[in-house]
């Protein structure tokens, strides 16, 4: 018998809200209410109005997520107005409440399109979302990709563990890049550089080295000036 089935029999319904089940269809407010009533340690996401239950995470998933997050941390540290988060719930719309592996966003005062609400949930589309895909590969590359694009996410990264490949979607241009070598560069966050071979090989030192090179680029310097000008305009 599945863990969820066991929980359904052993845990009482909270506040009149039935527990979520994989494949349920509903709107975001109902999903959020029922998700709050679920036992801790079980992760659900609402993607395009459909409920998905997350599988237990294997070590490679956690390892690659940490590597990508490390690059984002370096970038955010060198870019005033940019902030990152890992495994944080994002309320994207009336049928969407995912929990992406990593996010990178502009703060509202710098022109960002997301904000933290009074309950400390992120609302609105972060400029960039990233997923590490293994058992979730089909969902990440299809339902999530479509959901994120509809919500206004500008860039979306999926690292497929089985294929050992990074897919980088630029929604504004409709392009999807699958680099195997060289350095991938963000169009939304100039100076955000990821060495593809180093990511595949889990070479953290090389990833950080290339991330720092991106921060030293002229494109990043120009981006920082634009962000500073945007903040002055809003204050």
LUMLODREN-24540 format. One record per residue: residue number from 1; residue in one letter; x, y, z of N, C-alpha, C in turn. Coordinates in nm, 2 decimals. Layout:
N
(NUM "A" (X Y Z) (X Y Z) (X Y Z))
...
This chain:
235
(1 "X" (0.08 -0.12 0.00) (0.00 0.00 0.00) (0.09 0.12 0.00))
(2 "X" (0.05 0.23 -0.07) (0.13 0.35 -0.08) (0.13 0.43 0.04))
(3 "X" (0.24 0.51 0.06) (0.25 0.59 0.18) (0.13 0.69 0.19))
(4 "X" (0.09 0.75 0.07) (-0.02 0.84 0.07) (-0.15 0.77 0.12))
(5 "X" (-0.17 0.65 0.07) (-0.29 0.57 0.11) (-0.29 0.55 0.26))
(6 "X" (-0.18 0.51 0.31) (-0.17 0.49 0.46) (-0.20 0.62 0.54))
(7 "X" (-0.15 0.73 0.49) (-0.17 0.86 0.55) (-0.32 0.90 0.55))
(8 "X" (-0.38 0.87 0.44) (-0.53 0.90 0.43) (-0.61 0.82 0.53))
(9 "X" (-0.57 0.70 0.57) (-0.64 0.63 0.67) (-0.61 0.67 0.81))
(10 "X" (-0.48 0.72 0.83) (-0.44 0.74 0.97) (-0.44 0.88 1.01))
(11 "X" (-0.46 0.98 0.92) (-0.45 1.12 0.96) (-0.59 1.18 0.93))
(12 "X" (-0.65 1.24 1.03) (-0.78 1.30 1.02) (-0.78 1.42 0.92))
(13 "X" (-0.90 1.44 0.86) (-0.91 1.56 0.77) (-0.90 1.68 0.85))
(14 "X" (-0.82 1.78 0.81) (-0.80 1.91 0.88) (-0.89 2.02 0.83))
(15 "X" (-0.96 2.08 0.92) (-1.04 2.20 0.88) (-1.14 2.17 0.77))
(16 "X" (-1.18 2.04 0.76) (-1.28 2.01 0.66) (-1.23 1.99 0.52))
(17 "X" (-1.09 2.00 0.51) (-1.03 1.99 0.38) (-0.98 1.85 0.35))
(18 "X" (-1.02 1.78 0.25) (-0.97 1.64 0.22) (-0.83 1.65 0.18))
(19 "X" (-0.75 1.55 0.20) (-0.61 1.55 0.16) (-0.60 1.55 0.00))
(20 "X" (-0.50 1.61 -0.05) (-0.48 1.61 -0.19) (-0.44 1.47 -0.24))
(21 "X" (-0.47 1.45 -0.37) (-0.43 1.32 -0.43) (-0.38 1.35 -0.57))
(22 "X" (-0.28 1.28 -0.61) (-0.22 1.29 -0.74) (-0.32 1.29 -0.85))
(23 "X" (-0.33 1.39 -0.94) (-0.42 1.39 -1.05) (-0.55 1.47 -1.02))
(24 "X" (-0.57 1.52 -0.90) (-0.68 1.60 -0.87) (-0.68 1.73 -0.95))
(25 "X" (-0.80 1.78 -0.99) (-0.81 1.90 -1.06) (-0.87 2.01 -0.97))
(26 "X" (-0.81 2.13 -0.97) (-0.87 2.24 -0.89) (-0.80 2.37 -0.92))
(27 "X" (-0.85 2.48 -0.86) (-0.79 2.61 -0.87) (-0.69 2.63 -0.76))
(28 "X" (-0.61 2.73 -0.77) (-0.50 2.75 -0.68) (-0.55 2.78 -0.53))
(29 "X" (-0.65 2.86 -0.51) (-0.69 2.89 -0.37) (-0.73 2.76 -0.30))
(30 "X" (-0.81 2.67 -0.37) (-0.85 2.54 -0.31) (-0.73 2.45 -0.28))
(31 "X" (-0.64 2.45 -0.38) (-0.51 2.37 -0.37) (-0.44 2.42 -0.25))
(32 "X" (-0.42 2.55 -0.23) (-0.34 2.60 -0.12) (-0.40 2.57 0.01))
(33 "X" (-0.53 2.58 0.02) (-0.60 2.55 0.15) (-0.58 2.40 0.18))
(34 "X" (-0.59 2.31 0.09) (-0.58 2.17 0.12) (-0.43 2.13 0.14))
(35 "X" (-0.34 2.20 0.07) (-0.20 2.17 0.09) (-0.15 2.20 0.23))
(36 "X" (-0.20 2.31 0.28) (-0.17 2.35 0.42) (-0.22 2.25 0.52))
(37 "X" (-0.32 2.17 0.48) (-0.37 2.07 0.57) (-0.30 1.94 0.56))
(38 "X" (-0.21 1.92 0.47) (-0.14 1.80 0.45) (-0.03 1.78 0.55))
(39 "X" (0.01 1.65 0.58) (0.12 1.63 0.67) (0.25 1.69 0.61))
(40 "X" (0.34 1.73 0.70) (0.47 1.78 0.66) (0.55 1.67 0.59))
(41 "X" (0.63 1.71 0.50) (0.72 1.61 0.44) (0.67 1.55 0.31))
(42 "X" (0.54 1.58 0.27) (0.48 1.54 0.15) (0.47 1.67 0.06))
(43 "X" (0.53 1.66 -0.06) (0.53 1.78 -0.15) (0.43 1.76 -0.26))
(44 "X" (0.34 1.85 -0.28) (0.25 1.86 -0.39) (0.27 1.98 -0.47))
(45 "X" (0.24 1.98 -0.60) (0.25 2.10 -0.69) (0.12 2.11 -0.77))
(46 "X" (0.08 2.23 -0.80) (-0.04 2.25 -0.89) (0.02 2.30 -1.02))
(47 "X" (0.00 2.23 -1.12) (0.06 2.26 -1.26) (-0.06 2.26 -1.36))
(48 "X" (-0.09 2.38 -1.41) (-0.20 2.39 -1.50) (-0.33 2.33 -1.45))
(49 "X" (-0.36 2.35 -1.32) (-0.48 2.30 -1.26) (-0.48 2.16 -1.22))
(50 "X" (-0.37 2.08 -1.24) (-0.36 1.94 -1.20) (-0.26 1.93 -1.09))
(51 "X" (-0.30 1.84 -0.99) (-0.22 1.82 -0.87) (-0.12 1.71 -0.90))
(52 "X" (0.01 1.73 -0.87) (0.12 1.64 -0.89) (0.18 1.62 -0.75))
(53 "X" (0.20 1.49 -0.72) (0.27 1.46 -0.59) (0.42 1.43 -0.63))
(54 "X" (0.51 1.49 -0.56) (0.65 1.47 -0.58) (0.70 1.34 -0.53))
(55 "X" (0.80 1.28 -0.60) (0.86 1.15 -0.56) (0.97 1.18 -0.47))
(56 "X" (1.02 1.09 -0.39) (1.14 1.10 -0.30) (1.25 1.14 -0.39))
(57 "X" (1.34 1.23 -0.34) (1.45 1.28 -0.42) (1.58 1.19 -0.40))
(58 "X" (1.64 1.15 -0.51) (1.76 1.07 -0.50) (1.88 1.17 -0.49))
(59 "X" (1.99 1.11 -0.45) (2.11 1.19 -0.42) (2.16 1.28 -0.54))
(60 "X" (2.16 1.22 -0.67) (2.20 1.30 -0.78) (2.12 1.42 -0.80))
(61 "X" (1.99 1.41 -0.77) (1.90 1.53 -0.79) (1.95 1.64 -0.69))
(62 "X" (1.97 1.60 -0.57) (2.01 1.70 -0.47) (2.15 1.76 -0.50))
(63 "X" (2.24 1.68 -0.56) (2.37 1.72 -0.59) (2.37 1.83 -0.70))
(64 "X" (2.29 1.80 -0.81) (2.29 1.89 -0.92) (2.21 2.02 -0.88))
(65 "X" (2.11 2.00 -0.80) (2.04 2.12 -0.76) (2.13 2.21 -0.68))
(66 "X" (2.21 2.16 -0.59) (2.31 2.24 -0.52) (2.41 2.31 -0.61))
(67 "X" (2.45 2.24 -0.72) (2.55 2.30 -0.81) (2.48 2.42 -0.88))
(68 "X" (2.36 2.40 -0.93) (2.29 2.52 -1.00) (2.27 2.63 -0.90))
(69 "X" (2.23 2.60 -0.78) (2.20 2.70 -0.68) (2.33 2.77 -0.65))
(70 "X" (2.44 2.70 -0.64) (2.57 2.77 -0.62) (2.60 2.88 -0.72))
(71 "X" (2.57 2.85 -0.85) (2.59 2.95 -0.95) (2.50 3.07 -0.93))
(72 "X" (2.37 3.04 -0.89) (2.28 3.15 -0.87) (2.32 3.23 -0.75))
(73 "X" (2.37 3.17 -0.65) (2.41 3.24 -0.53) (2.53 3.34 -0.56))
(74 "X" (2.62 3.29 -0.64) (2.74 3.37 -0.68) (2.68 3.49 -0.77))
(75 "X" (2.59 3.46 -0.86) (2.54 3.57 -0.94) (2.46 3.67 -0.86))
(76 "X" (2.37 3.63 -0.77) (2.30 3.72 -0.69) (2.39 3.80 -0.60))
(77 "X" (2.49 3.74 -0.55) (2.58 3.82 -0.46) (2.65 3.93 -0.53))
(78 "X" (2.67 3.91 -0.66) (2.74 4.02 -0.74) (2.65 4.11 -0.82))
(79 "X" (2.52 4.09 -0.80) (2.42 4.17 -0.88) (2.32 4.23 -0.79))
(80 "X" (2.33 4.36 -0.74) (2.23 4.42 -0.66) (2.10 4.42 -0.72))
(81 "X" (1.99 4.38 -0.65) (1.86 4.38 -0.70) (1.81 4.24 -0.75))
(82 "X" (1.91 4.14 -0.74) (1.87 4.00 -0.78) (1.88 3.92 -0.66))
(83 "X" (1.78 3.83 -0.65) (1.77 3.74 -0.54) (1.73 3.60 -0.58))
(84 "X" (1.78 3.50 -0.51) (1.75 3.36 -0.55) (1.68 3.28 -0.43))
(85 "X" (1.62 3.17 -0.47) (1.56 3.08 -0.37) (1.56 2.94 -0.42))
(86 "X" (1.56 2.85 -0.32) (1.55 2.70 -0.35) (1.43 2.64 -0.29))
(87 "X" (1.36 2.56 -0.37) (1.24 2.48 -0.32) (1.14 2.57 -0.25))
(88 "X" (1.11 2.68 -0.30) (1.01 2.77 -0.24) (0.89 2.77 -0.33))
(89 "X" (0.77 2.76 -0.26) (0.64 2.77 -0.33) (0.63 2.90 -0.40))
(90 "X" (0.58 2.89 -0.53) (0.56 3.01 -0.61) (0.41 3.01 -0.65))
(91 "X" (0.34 3.11 -0.62) (0.20 3.12 -0.66) (0.20 3.20 -0.80))
(92 "X" (0.18 3.12 -0.91) (0.19 3.18 -1.04) (0.06 3.23 -1.10))
(93 "X" (-0.05 3.17 -1.05) (-0.18 3.21 -1.11) (-0.29 3.12 -1.05))
(94 "X" (-0.41 3.13 -1.11) (-0.52 3.07 -1.05) (-0.52 2.92 -1.07))
(95 "X" (-0.43 2.86 -1.15) (-0.42 2.72 -1.17) (-0.28 2.67 -1.15))
(96 "X" (-0.20 2.75 -1.08) (-0.05 2.72 -1.07) (0.01 2.75 -0.94))
(97 "X" (0.06 2.65 -0.87) (0.14 2.67 -0.75) (0.25 2.57 -0.74))
(98 "X" (0.36 2.59 -0.82) (0.47 2.49 -0.82) (0.57 2.51 -0.70))
(99 "X" (0.66 2.42 -0.69) (0.77 2.44 -0.60) (0.90 2.41 -0.67))
(100 "X" (0.95 2.50 -0.76) (1.07 2.47 -0.84) (1.19 2.45 -0.76))
(101 "X" (1.29 2.38 -0.82) (1.41 2.35 -0.75) (1.49 2.48 -0.72))
(102 "X" (1.49 2.57 -0.81) (1.56 2.70 -0.79) (1.49 2.81 -0.87))
(103 "X" (1.51 2.93 -0.81) (1.45 3.05 -0.88) (1.55 3.16 -0.87))
(104 "X" (1.55 3.25 -0.97) (1.62 3.37 -0.97) (1.53 3.48 -1.01))
(105 "X" (1.53 3.59 -0.93) (1.43 3.70 -0.96) (1.49 3.84 -0.94))
(106 "X" (1.43 3.93 -1.00) (1.45 4.07 -0.97) (1.36 4.12 -0.86))
(107 "X" (1.41 4.19 -0.77) (1.33 4.25 -0.67) (1.24 4.36 -0.73))
(108 "X" (1.12 4.38 -0.67) (1.02 4.47 -0.73) (1.08 4.61 -0.75))
(109 "X" (1.16 4.66 -0.66) (1.21 4.79 -0.67) (1.31 4.81 -0.78))
(110 "X" (1.35 4.70 -0.84) (1.44 4.70 -0.95) (1.37 4.66 -1.08))
(111 "X" (1.24 4.65 -1.07) (1.16 4.62 -1.19) (1.11 4.48 -1.20))
(112 "X" (1.13 4.40 -1.09) (1.09 4.26 -1.09) (0.94 4.25 -1.09))
(113 "X" (0.89 4.13 -1.14) (0.75 4.10 -1.15) (0.69 4.01 -1.05))
(114 "X" (0.77 3.98 -0.94) (0.72 3.89 -0.84) (0.74 3.97 -0.70))
(115 "X" (0.66 3.92 -0.60) (0.67 3.98 -0.47) (0.64 3.88 -0.36))
(116 "X" (0.68 3.91 -0.24) (0.65 3.82 -0.13) (0.53 3.87 -0.06))
(117 "X" (0.42 3.79 -0.04) (0.30 3.83 0.02) (0.30 3.83 0.17))
(118 "X" (0.19 3.87 0.24) (0.19 3.88 0.38) (0.21 3.75 0.45))
(119 "X" (0.19 3.64 0.38) (0.21 3.50 0.44) (0.35 3.45 0.40))
(120 "X" (0.43 3.53 0.34) (0.57 3.50 0.30) (0.58 3.40 0.19))
(121 "X" (0.48 3.40 0.10) (0.48 3.32 -0.02) (0.52 3.41 -0.14))
(122 "X" (0.60 3.35 -0.23) (0.63 3.43 -0.35) (0.51 3.43 -0.45))
(123 "X" (0.47 3.54 -0.49) (0.36 3.56 -0.58) (0.40 3.63 -0.71))
(124 "X" (0.36 3.57 -0.82) (0.40 3.63 -0.95) (0.52 3.55 -1.01))
(125 "X" (0.55 3.57 -1.13) (0.65 3.49 -1.20) (0.79 3.54 -1.18))
(126 "X" (0.88 3.46 -1.11) (1.02 3.50 -1.11) (1.07 3.50 -1.25))
(127 "X" (1.17 3.58 -1.28) (1.23 3.59 -1.41) (1.29 3.46 -1.46))
(128 "X" (1.34 3.38 -1.37) (1.41 3.25 -1.42) (1.37 3.14 -1.32))
(129 "X" (1.34 3.03 -1.37) (1.31 2.91 -1.28) (1.40 2.80 -1.34))
(130 "X" (1.44 2.71 -1.25) (1.52 2.59 -1.29) (1.47 2.47 -1.22))
(131 "X" (1.48 2.36 -1.29) (1.44 2.22 -1.24) (1.55 2.12 -1.27))
(132 "X" (1.57 2.03 -1.18) (1.66 1.92 -1.21) (1.56 1.80 -1.23))
(133 "X" (1.57 1.74 -1.34) (1.48 1.64 -1.38) (1.53 1.50 -1.38))
(134 "X" (1.46 1.41 -1.32) (1.49 1.26 -1.33) (1.36 1.19 -1.34))
(135 "X" (1.29 1.15 -1.24) (1.16 1.09 -1.25) (1.06 1.19 -1.30))
(136 "X" (1.08 1.32 -1.28) (0.99 1.43 -1.32) (1.02 1.48 -1.46))
(137 "X" (1.11 1.42 -1.54) (1.15 1.48 -1.66) (1.04 1.51 -1.76))
(138 "X" (0.94 1.42 -1.78) (0.83 1.45 -1.87) (0.75 1.57 -1.83))
(139 "X" (0.72 1.58 -1.70) (0.64 1.69 -1.65) (0.72 1.82 -1.66))
(140 "X" (0.85 1.81 -1.63) (0.93 1.94 -1.63) (0.94 1.99 -1.77))
(141 "X" (0.96 1.90 -1.87) (0.98 1.95 -2.01) (0.85 1.98 -2.08))
(142 "X" (0.74 1.95 -2.02) (0.61 1.96 -2.09) (0.51 2.05 -2.01))
(143 "X" (0.44 1.99 -1.91) (0.34 2.06 -1.84) (0.40 2.18 -1.77))
(144 "X" (0.52 2.16 -1.70) (0.58 2.27 -1.63) (0.63 2.38 -1.72))
(145 "X" (0.69 2.34 -1.83) (0.74 2.44 -1.93) (0.62 2.52 -1.98))
(146 "X" (0.51 2.46 -2.02) (0.40 2.54 -2.07) (0.34 2.63 -1.96))
(147 "X" (0.33 2.57 -1.84) (0.27 2.65 -1.73) (0.36 2.77 -1.69))
(148 "X" (0.49 2.75 -1.69) (0.58 2.86 -1.66) (0.57 2.97 -1.77))
(149 "X" (0.57 2.93 -1.89) (0.56 3.03 -2.00) (0.43 3.11 -1.99))
(150 "X" (0.32 3.04 -1.97) (0.19 3.11 -1.96) (0.20 3.21 -1.84))
(151 "X" (0.26 3.18 -1.74) (0.27 3.27 -1.62) (0.36 3.39 -1.63))
(152 "X" (0.44 3.39 -1.73) (0.53 3.50 -1.76) (0.67 3.48 -1.71))
(153 "X" (0.71 3.36 -1.68) (0.85 3.33 -1.65) (0.93 3.36 -1.78))
(154 "X" (1.04 3.42 -1.77) (1.12 3.46 -1.89) (1.22 3.36 -1.94))
(155 "X" (1.28 3.29 -1.85) (1.38 3.18 -1.88) (1.35 3.06 -1.79))
(156 "X" (1.38 2.95 -1.85) (1.35 2.82 -1.78) (1.46 2.72 -1.81))
(157 "X" (1.53 2.68 -1.70) (1.64 2.58 -1.72) (1.59 2.44 -1.67))
(158 "X" (1.62 2.34 -1.74) (1.60 2.20 -1.70) (1.72 2.12 -1.72))
(159 "X" (1.78 2.07 -1.61) (1.89 1.98 -1.63) (1.84 1.84 -1.62))
(160 "X" (1.85 1.76 -1.72) (1.81 1.62 -1.73) (1.92 1.53 -1.69))
(161 "X" (1.90 1.46 -1.57) (2.01 1.38 -1.52) (2.04 1.26 -1.61))
(162 "X" (1.94 1.19 -1.66) (1.96 1.08 -1.75) (2.03 1.11 -1.88))
(163 "X" (1.99 1.22 -1.94) (2.05 1.27 -2.06) (2.18 1.35 -2.04))
(164 "X" (2.21 1.38 -1.91) (2.32 1.46 -1.88) (2.33 1.59 -1.97))
(165 "X" (2.22 1.66 -1.97) (2.21 1.77 -2.06) (2.13 1.88 -2.00))
(166 "X" (2.17 2.01 -2.03) (2.10 2.13 -1.98) (2.01 2.18 -2.10))
(167 "X" (1.88 2.20 -2.07) (1.79 2.26 -2.17) (1.76 2.40 -2.12))
(168 "X" (1.78 2.50 -2.20) (1.77 2.64 -2.16) (1.66 2.70 -2.25))
(169 "X" (1.54 2.73 -2.20) (1.43 2.79 -2.27) (1.43 2.94 -2.26))
(170 "X" (1.43 3.01 -2.37) (1.42 3.16 -2.38) (1.28 3.18 -2.43))
(171 "X" (1.18 3.21 -2.34) (1.04 3.21 -2.39) (1.01 3.33 -2.48))
(172 "X" (1.08 3.44 -2.46) (1.05 3.56 -2.54) (1.09 3.54 -2.68))
(173 "X" (1.19 3.46 -2.71) (1.23 3.43 -2.85) (1.18 3.30 -2.90))
(174 "X" (1.12 3.22 -2.81) (1.07 3.09 -2.85) (1.18 2.99 -2.88))
(175 "X" (1.30 3.02 -2.83) (1.41 2.93 -2.86) (1.44 2.84 -2.74))
(176 "X" (1.48 2.72 -2.77) (1.53 2.62 -2.67) (1.67 2.57 -2.71))
(177 "X" (1.76 2.59 -2.62) (1.90 2.55 -2.65) (1.94 2.43 -2.57))
(178 "X" (2.00 2.33 -2.63) (2.05 2.21 -2.56) (2.20 2.20 -2.58))
(179 "X" (2.28 2.29 -2.51) (2.42 2.28 -2.53) (2.48 2.16 -2.46))
(180 "X" (2.59 2.11 -2.52) (2.66 2.00 -2.46) (2.80 2.04 -2.42))
(181 "X" (2.85 2.14 -2.48) (2.98 2.20 -2.45) (2.97 2.35 -2.45))
(182 "X" (3.08 2.41 -2.40) (3.09 2.55 -2.40) (3.01 2.61 -2.28))
(183 "X" (2.98 2.74 -2.29) (2.92 2.81 -2.18) (2.79 2.86 -2.22))
(184 "X" (2.68 2.83 -2.14) (2.55 2.89 -2.17) (2.54 3.02 -2.10))
(185 "X" (2.47 3.12 -2.16) (2.46 3.25 -2.11) (2.31 3.30 -2.11))
(186 "X" (2.27 3.35 -2.00) (2.14 3.40 -1.99) (2.11 3.53 -2.07))
(187 "X" (1.99 3.54 -2.12) (1.96 3.67 -2.19) (1.88 3.76 -2.10))
(188 "X" (1.82 3.71 -1.99) (1.75 3.79 -1.90) (1.84 3.84 -1.79))
(189 "X" (1.94 3.76 -1.75) (2.03 3.80 -1.65) (2.17 3.80 -1.71))
(190 "X" (2.21 3.91 -1.78) (2.34 3.92 -1.84) (2.45 3.89 -1.74))
(191 "X" (2.55 3.81 -1.78) (2.66 3.77 -1.69) (2.63 3.64 -1.62))
(192 "X" (2.51 3.59 -1.63) (2.49 3.46 -1.57) (2.53 3.35 -1.67))
(193 "X" (2.65 3.29 -1.64) (2.71 3.20 -1.72) (2.72 3.06 -1.65))
(194 "X" (2.69 2.96 -1.73) (2.70 2.82 -1.68) (2.79 2.74 -1.77))
(195 "X" (2.89 2.68 -1.72) (2.98 2.59 -1.80) (2.91 2.45 -1.81))
(196 "X" (2.87 2.42 -1.93) (2.79 2.30 -1.94) (2.86 2.17 -1.90))
(197 "X" (2.98 2.15 -1.95) (3.06 2.03 -1.92) (3.09 2.02 -1.77))
(198 "X" (3.12 2.14 -1.71) (3.14 2.13 -1.56) (3.02 2.10 -1.48))
(199 "X" (2.90 2.14 -1.53) (2.78 2.10 -1.46) (2.76 1.95 -1.47))
(200 "X" (2.77 1.90 -1.59) (2.75 1.75 -1.61) (2.85 1.67 -1.53))
(201 "X" (2.97 1.72 -1.52) (3.08 1.65 -1.45) (3.08 1.68 -1.30))
(202 "X" (2.99 1.77 -1.26) (2.98 1.81 -1.12) (3.11 1.87 -1.07))
(203 "X" (3.18 1.95 -1.16) (3.30 2.02 -1.12) (3.27 2.16 -1.06))
(204 "X" (3.24 2.16 -0.94) (3.19 2.29 -0.87) (3.29 2.40 -0.89))
(205 "X" (3.42 2.37 -0.87) (3.52 2.48 -0.88) (3.52 2.55 -1.02))
(206 "X" (3.51 2.47 -1.13) (3.50 2.52 -1.26) (3.37 2.60 -1.28))
(207 "X" (3.26 2.55 -1.23) (3.13 2.62 -1.24) (3.14 2.76 -1.17))
(208 "X" (3.20 2.77 -1.05) (3.21 2.90 -0.99) (3.31 2.99 -1.06))
(209 "X" (3.42 2.93 -1.11) (3.51 3.01 -1.19) (3.45 3.08 -1.31))
(210 "X" (3.37 3.00 -1.38) (3.30 3.06 -1.50) (3.19 3.16 -1.45))
(211 "X" (3.12 3.13 -1.34) (3.02 3.22 -1.29) (3.09 3.36 -1.26))
(212 "X" (3.20 3.36 -1.20) (3.27 3.48 -1.17) (3.32 3.55 -1.29))
(213 "X" (3.36 3.48 -1.40) (3.39 3.54 -1.52) (3.28 3.62 -1.58))
(214 "X" (3.16 3.56 -1.57) (3.04 3.62 -1.61) (3.01 3.75 -1.54))
(215 "X" (3.04 3.75 -1.41) (3.02 3.88 -1.33) (3.12 3.98 -1.37))
(216 "X" (3.23 3.94 -1.43) (3.34 4.04 -1.47) (3.31 4.09 -1.61))
(217 "X" (3.21 4.04 -1.68) (3.19 4.08 -1.82) (3.13 4.22 -1.83))
(218 "X" (3.15 4.28 -1.95) (3.09 4.41 -1.97) (2.94 4.41 -1.98))
(219 "X" (2.89 4.30 -2.02) (2.74 4.28 -2.03) (2.68 4.29 -1.89))
(220 "X" (2.75 4.23 -1.79) (2.70 4.23 -1.65) (2.71 4.37 -1.60))
(221 "X" (2.82 4.44 -1.62) (2.84 4.58 -1.57) (2.73 4.67 -1.63))
(222 "X" (2.70 4.65 -1.75) (2.59 4.73 -1.81) (2.45 4.70 -1.75))
(223 "X" (2.43 4.57 -1.72) (2.31 4.53 -1.66) (2.29 4.59 -1.52))
(224 "X" (2.40 4.59 -1.44) (2.40 4.65 -1.31) (2.36 4.80 -1.31))
(225 "X" (2.42 4.87 -1.41) (2.38 5.01 -1.43) (2.24 5.03 -1.46))
(226 "X" (2.18 4.94 -1.54) (2.04 4.95 -1.58) (1.95 4.93 -1.45))
(227 "X" (1.99 4.83 -1.37) (1.92 4.80 -1.25) (1.92 4.92 -1.16))
(228 "X" (2.04 4.98 -1.14) (2.05 5.10 -1.05) (1.97 5.21 -1.10))
(229 "X" (1.96 5.23 -1.23) (1.88 5.34 -1.29) (1.73 5.31 -1.27))
(230 "X" (1.69 5.19 -1.28) (1.55 5.15 -1.26) (1.51 5.18 -1.11))
(231 "X" (1.60 5.15 -1.02) (1.57 5.17 -0.88) (1.56 5.32 -0.85))
(232 "X" (1.65 5.40 -0.90) (1.64 5.55 -0.88) (1.51 5.60 -0.94))
(233 "X" (1.46 5.54 -1.05) (1.34 5.59 -1.11) (1.22 5.56 -1.03))
(234 "X" (1.22 5.45 -0.95) (1.11 5.40 -0.87) (1.11 5.46 -0.73))
(235 "X" (1.22 5.53 -0.69) (1.23 5.58 -0.55) (1.22 5.73 -0.55))
